[in-house]
Amino acid sequence: DAGVTQSPTHLIKTRGQHVTLRCSPISGHKSVSWYQQVLGQGPQFIFQYYEKEERGRGNFPDRFSARQFPNYSSELNVNALLLGDSALYLCASSASDRPRNTEAFFGQGTRLTVV
Amino acid sequence: AQKVTQAQTEISVVEKEDVTLDCVYETRDTTYYLFWYKQPPSGELVFLIRRNSFDEQNEISGRYSWNFQKSTSSFNFTITASQVVDSAVYFCALSEASGTGNQFYFGTGTSLTVIP
């Protein structure tokens, strides 16, 4: 079975541009969460979607947005890129919207560099 | 306030030594979940363990063991007889039952280097 897949794996963008990152969860998983991991730090929560509805939002500016599709895949969009947006963006897949009975499985991430 | 603290930024050990990675957490929830993840250079976070707040039993899985102590709000991770393949960054994480969905709070990670 395929794990969590993210695309692209690497991306270089210029300040002010827009970027779209994609994530396909594990088959049967309905929850997708997005995390930003700046070099040398732990991942920071951006969004969670479950059954196509936003279930949680971290402390990120409105330049960050996301959506989930009927097949449970998800996109993370970032507008007006800043140098500080350079990071590894991780997608997490889980069967439930709560941690009670499930683990979260992470993809390999998209490494975004803003120049 | 930092919900998860991993005070050890970097640790180096010689192969076959035992090593303990510390994790201290902070929460007001009575129901919460603690996790350890391993992050190799490839970037993917690999799930190692989940503990529920109401289950303080320590756990052993092969060379890995975890010591959960609610009294000190700690969830430490020990690797016995370390191997070079254990070299990675290890993250401790917390999820609160009352919190937003399945949000994880991660520590800043401990980078473990096992020297052959």
Interface residues (C-beta under 8 A of the other chain):
Chain A: S31 S33 Y35 G40 Q41 G42 P43 Q44 F45 Q48 Y50 R55 G56 R57 G58 L88 L90 A92 S94 S96 D97 R98 P99 R100 T102 E103 A104 F105 F106 G107 Q108 G109 R111
Chain B: V4 Y33 F35 Y37 S42 G43 E44 L45 V46 F47 R50 F91 A93 S95 A97 G99 T100 G101 N102 Q103 F104 Y105 F106 G107 T108 G109
